[in-house]
């Protein structure tokens, strides 16, 4: 029995869990995937948007600007890399100039500070690799970059440290609100009872809402594809480079990442499939060719991986954050598309305020600790710090991932946090092992050996991302001997 069950462990669900852990509540998070950030939160551009693109008066606008202002403190508390690198929206003709002026006006109404339209000379001085046909750009210095799955993991780990319980591989199949006022929730792995339910299920939020008889909105998944470049190309631009937005989104961007890579994308097209995370040659060609319009010297052969993610677009084209109109105690946190990552901490405060109003006030958790320390990256240490780490624990002297300089000590640390992780992708998100140029070709077998040793999971049952994504099906010698029988 819980006070609150949160459905969904993306950045919004994890942020809500962390925010509610400030209060004297028993909280569970139910996630269909094998880890946090298994959906859109693990496959987006990682941009902390300034807030000039949102229509004034919307929840998106208010929570975008509020959330943006919270990131400096959050990054310090949660030990998450964050950089205010600023953003530029480029203009190549007079129609684009009109767009920039419109965006600037909207941003100023929304409360975005220090917006300025720069001349071509000013733009090229800031970013010499930009297309020389540029005639102006909107400069937003409050824009930033963060690792989206890193932020989600940090939020969830801090929530877990403060008593929140996470249940992975628990896809919700039914919710029954009974006469005693409690919700009875059945998942693919168990049953849960709660006084309140918070729907943060991303692209499936309308399906979850329908389970309690609330059909007040629909979610329309919108797919976006990305290309990630090797760190060799990470300094092609210092700021996030946008093209003028369209009705389908903010357009194809070119941006550095907080980990030193270069990212381009996304395209945008609506899809009926809620698990459509596949890329296509046509889509990636579109992304590359559009990115060339911003940075003509962008190479084609520097890409080390591609991926796709879904955005949860609601009917009203705005966030849905409110109590259910039909079911008391059921709170919606739905339709959270871009700028949902930026708004996530502000969304969490909004949900907490709604719950407090329903409950008649919430008591603070006197033991709440807002600080979380991440895994120390061996790659980022100086030689003296490295020597000290190896002296304290020799496992930090054994490099497992050569591309990203990730040690055995870091992988072991990731396996033993309060937030359980037992997949290759889970280790990758926490340590970056397997995220380099070879994309795990060298280190994956060694990571599997460490998982088997530390967690007792037989090698043949270790998965890439949970479910049926097993990597090996047995040892060759054993399989050959079975065949002889």
N, C-alpha and C positions, 0 to 999 in steps of 0.2 A: 504494500500500500504506500503510495507516494502522494505528496501534496500536489506536485506538478510533474507531468510527463511532457517532454518536448519531442516532437516527431521530426527528425532530420538533424544530421550532424554536419551540415555545411557551415560556412562562416556565420550565417545568421543564427542557426540553431546553437552553435558553439558560443557565440557572443551572448545570446540570451541566457544560456546555461551559466556562463561566467557571471553575468550581471545579477541573476537571481540567487547565485551562491553567496551574495552579500547579505542575504536575509536568512532568517531561521526557517528554512523550508527543506523538505526532503524532495529531491529532484532526480529524475531519470531521463536519459536521452536515448531514444530508440532510433537506430540507423539501419537501413536495409543493406548497406554495403559493409565491407569488412573493416572499414577505417573511416575516420573523419575525412572531409573534403573529397569524398568518392565521386561526387557529381560536378556541378558547375564550379564549385569553389576550388577544385583542383585543375580546372581547365579554362582559365581566363587570362586577361592581359596583366593583371596585378597593378592596375592604375588606381591611384587615389585621386579621384577627379576633383577639380576645383569647384565645379557647380554652376558653370555658366550655361550649360546645355539644357538644364531642366526648366520646364515651364514654370514661371512664377506662380505661387499659390498652391503648388502640389506638395504632397508628402515627399516625393522625390527631391524636390528643390530644398525644402527645409532640412531634411535629414541628411542630404548630401553635404551641405555646407556645415551643419553641426558635426557630422561624423568626421569630415576632413580636419576640423579643428582639434579633434580628440586624438589624432594619430601620434603626435609627438609624445604625449604622456603615455599612451598605450604601448608604444614601441619601447619606451624606457622600462615600464613596469613588466612587460612580458619578454623582454630581451629579444625583440624581433627587428631585423634590419629594415630600416625605412629611410627614404631619402626624398626631400622636397627638391626635386630636380626641375620643377616647372614644366609647363606645356606650351606648345605653339600650335595654333591652327593656321594653316597656310592659305594664302589667296593667290590665284594665278590670273584672275580677270576681274572686271568690275562687278560682275554678279557675286563673285566670292567676297569682294570687299563689303558689299551690302550684307552678306551673311555674317561677316565678322562684326560689323556694327550692331547687327541684331543680337548676336551672341553676347557682345559686351553689355548691351543694354539689359538683357535678361539677367546676366550675371550680377550686375550692379543692383538690380531689384532684389535678387536672391541674397545679397549680402557678401558676394565674393569680393575680396579686397585686391587692390593694386592691378586691376586689369588695364592693359594698354595695347593699342594697335601700333605695331612697329613698322618702320619702312623696310624696303628690301635690303638696304645697306645694313640696317641694324640686325635683321634676321641672319644675313650671311656672315656677319661678324660673330654672332653667337654660335651659328652652326654652319661652318664652311662647306659641309658636304650636301647641304640642301640644294635642290634644283635651282639653278640660277635664273630661271624664268619666274621665280616668286616675286610678287610685287608688294606684299605686306603679310603680316601675321598677327593674330591675337596672342598676346603674351599673358599667361596666367601663372605667376610665380608660386602660388600656393598648391599647385598640382604636385603629385608625388608618385613614388613607386614603392611597392611592398611585395613580398612573396605571398601569394594568396593562400596556398596550402600551409605555408609556414605560419601565417597569422592564425589560420583555423586551428592548427595543432596547438599553438600557444594558448589560444583562448580555451580550448578543450582541456589541455593539461592543467591550466590554472583552475578551471572549474572542478576537475577531478581532485586536485589537491585540496579544494575547499568542500569536498564531500559529495559532489555530483557523481552519479553512477551512469556509466555508458554501456549500452548493450548493442553490440554490432551483430550483423547477420540476422537482424530482427525486422523483417519487412512486415509492416502492419497490414493485416488482412480484414479486420473488422473492429469497429468501435461501437459500444452499446452504452448509452446513457440511461441508467436505471432510476427507478422511483426514489431510491435512497440518495440521489444526487451525485452519485459517483460514476466515473467512466470505467468501463470494463473493456480493456484493449487486448485483442488477440493478435499475436504475431506468428511468423513462421517458426519461431523458436520458443515461445512461451506466452504467458498471460500476465497482464499488469492491471492494477487498479489505481485510479488517481482521482483527486478532487478536481483538478484542472488539466486541460490539454492545450498545448500550444502547437499550432500547425506551422512548421517551418520546413515543409517537405519539398520545396523547390518546384521543379517541373511537375511533380505529382501532387501539389498542394490541393488542386481542385478534386482529385480523386479521394484524398483523405477527408476533405470537407464534405464530400457527398456521402461518406460513410456515416455521418451523423445527421444526414438529411438537409444539409446546407448546400444548395446548388446556386448560390448567389453570384458565382463568378466561374469563369473558365480560364484555363492556362493554355497558351499557344506556344509551344516550344520553338525557339529560333536558334538555328545552328550557326556556329562560327568556327572557321578553321584558321590555324596558326602555323607559322614556321619559326623554329628556334635556332639561332646561329651559335656557333662555337664562340668562346670568349675572345678569340682572336679578333672578332669583329665588334666587340662590345663597346668600343669607343668611337664608332662611326658617328653617333650622335650622343650628346649629353642629356638632352631634354626629350620629352615625349612629343613626337611629331604627329599631329592630326591633319587630316584633310577636312574640308567643310562637311558637316554631318548631313545625312539624308533621313528620309522617313523610316528607314530600316535600322538606323543606328548611327554611331559616331564615326563610321567609316574605317578604312584600313589605316592603322597607325604603324609607326616605326619607333621603337623605344628601347633604351637600355633596361636591363633588369637589375635588381639589387644584388644578384649573384655574378654580374659581370658579363652576361650574355647579351645578345641583341634579339629582339622579338618583333615579328611583323604579323599583322592580321587585325581583326578577323574580317572575313566576308560575312554575309548575313542572308540566310534564307529560311523560311518557315518550313517546318517538318511535322509530320504526323507522329513520328516515332519519338517516344520519350527517353529512349536509351541510345539514340543515334549519335555515337561519338566516333564515327568512322570518317576518315578524310578521303578526298578524291583528287585525282590528278587535275581535273578541271578547276576545282575550287582552289587548290594550292597555286595553280598557274595564275588565277585571277588575283589572289592575294599578292603574289610576287610582282605581277605587272602593275598593280595599283601602287604598291610600295615604291616601285621605281619612279613613279611620278613625283614622289617626295624626295627620294635619295637615289639619283640616277646611277651612282657608283656601287649600289648594293650588289654583292656577288650572288651568283646562283648556286655555287658549289660549297658554300660555307654552312649550309643547314645540317644540323646534327640530329634533329627529330622534328616531327610534325604531330599535331594533335588537334582535336576538335572538342568543343563544349557547347552546352545548351544554355540559352537564356530563357527564363520563365516569364513570358509576356502575358499580362492579364488583360481582360477586355477593356478596362478603362485606361490602359497605358499608364497606370500609376501603382505605387505600392498599396497593398491592402493590409493595413495594420489596425485591427479593431476587434472587439468582441463579436462573435457570431451573432447575426441578426435572428437566428432561429434556435440556437442551443446555448443555454446559460452555462458559463464556465469553460467554453471553447473559444480560444483566442486565435485569430488569424494573423499570420506573418507571411503573407503570400504575395505572388506577383513581384518578387524581388529580383528584378533584372538590373542591368547597369543603370545607375551606379551603386548597386547593392553592396559590393565589397566596401566601398567608401562609407556607406551609410550604416553598415552593420553595427558598430558600437552605439550609434544613436538609435537605431531600431531597437536594440536591446533595452535601452533606457525607456523607450516608448512603451514596449511591452510590459516592463516592470511597473510603470506608472498605471497602465490599464489594470494589471493584476492587483496592485495595491488598492485601487479604487473599488474593485469588485469585492476584495477581501476586507475592506474597511481599514486598511493600513497593514504594513508589514514590519515585523520586528527584525532589527539588524542582527546579523551573525557576528557576535563579538570576537570570534576566532578567524574571521575572514582575513585572508592575506592576498593582496593584489599583485604580489611579485612572483614571477616565475623565471627561473633561470634555464636557458636553453642549453643544448649540448655545445660544449666548447669545440670550435673548429680548429683542428690541428693545422690546416692549411693557412689560417689567418694569423697564427702565432709567430712571434720572432723566435730566433734559434735558442735563446735563453729559456723562454717559456716552454718551448718544445722539449728541451733537455730536462727541465723540471718535471714535466708531465710524464716523460718516459721513466724518470727515476722513481716517481711515485707509483706508476703502473706500467710495466713493460709492454702491455698490450697496445699502448699508444705509440710504441716504436715499430709496430708491424703495419705497414701500409697495405690495405686491402684494395682500395680503388686508386689506381695510379692517376687517372685523368683528373680527379678532384682532390687527390691527396687525403683520402679518408682512411682512418686507422681502425684497427680491430677494437680499440678502446671505445671509440665513438659509437660503433655498431652495437657493442655490448651495452653501453649506456642507454641507447635507444630502445633496446629490448626489455629494459627493466624499469620503465616509468610506470606511473599509476594508470596511464592510458595504454591499454594493451596493444601491441603490434606484433604481427607474426608473418607478414608477407614481404616479398621483395620490394613492392612499390611502397609499402609502409616505411621500410628502412630507407629507401631512396628519398622520400619526402622529408625525412628527419635528418639525414646525414649528407645527402647528395651523392651517395655511393651509387654509381651507375648512371649519373646524369651528364657525364662528360662526353668526349668525342666518340668513344667506342660504345657508349650506351649500354654498359654492363657486360660487354663481351668478355672482358677479362675477369671482372670481380664477382659476377653472379654465383659461380660455383662455390667460391670461398665464403660469400655471404650465407649461402645455404648451409654450409658446414657449421657456421657459427650459430645459425638459428637452430639447427638440429642439436648441437651441443648445449646451448643455453636454455632452450625451451623444451627439449625432449621430443620435438616433432620429427618423425622419420622423414628423411630426405624426399621420398616419393610423395609425401603429403604436403609439402611446402608449395604454396601457390604464388603466382605473380601478384594477383589482386583479389584473392579470395574466390569463392565459388568453385568452378571447375577448371580454373586457370593453372592447373598443375604443370610444373616445368619438366619433371622427369617421372617415369613410371616404374622405376626399379633399377637395380644395378645390373649391368650387362651380364656379369658372370651368373647372377641368380636367374636372370631371364633365360640365358642359354641352357642352364641346367634344367629349368622347367620344361624347355622345349625338347630336351632329350627324353624326358619322361613321357 
